[in-house]
């Protein structure tokens, strides 16, 4: 079987990094993107290549669609140079940021930044990469448990994730002719540096979330990385247009 190749946005840290390492452990080649921290991205690439798997890192600002044309050309060149391929197999739209603000106090600038990174960016990046995505490939978008339960301060963030859940179904419908399946994963609270690492570093927040989670703890990055790798694997090729929450049973 031809080696699979995954393109992961935001793959230099957090959930994207975990997914990159988990997929690489399965022998999947990795193209990961980073926004600013080239050193962190290169460290992930080096960790993967030490395991005998090919990987490259490319800079991408998911919130700036003007850069997508050049990025797609870079992906095409790397596929040809590193793998001798013209296409990749898995697309993981993972990159994101967190902005917390009450609905009544959310500024238009905050709204636009979240929209550009969490909705407009994945929409048009996926569109632009379609010629490079292999027929029979897989797309995994990223939502949040916050699209199911409501916590004050996340109205805009959660609204964008809810929109991605709807978009996922439409992508699955319209890309089915190419046998491309599209699903979306919704993590719960995870111990990463997201929003300053508050879930990981604030004992009170961590304990509260754990008390409201059926499995009794807060999620770790590898909990989601494992799930992302599984959802992108060929073992689940018949799963399509599904929202899969991976939260340990948060706020049931």
Secondary structure, 3 states (H helix, E strand, C coil): CCCCEEEECCCCCHHHHHHHHHHHHCCCEEEEEECCCHHHHHHHHHHHHCCCCCEEEEECCCCCHHHHHHHHHHHHHHHHHHHCCCCEEEEEECCCCCCCCCHHHCCHHHHHHHHHHHHHHHHHHHHHHHHHEEEEEEEEEEEEHHHCCCCCCCHHHHHHHHHHHHHHHHHHHHHHHHCCEEEEEEECCECCCHHHHHHHHCHHHHHHHHHCECCCCCECHHHHHHHHHHHHCHHHCCCCCCEEEECCCECC
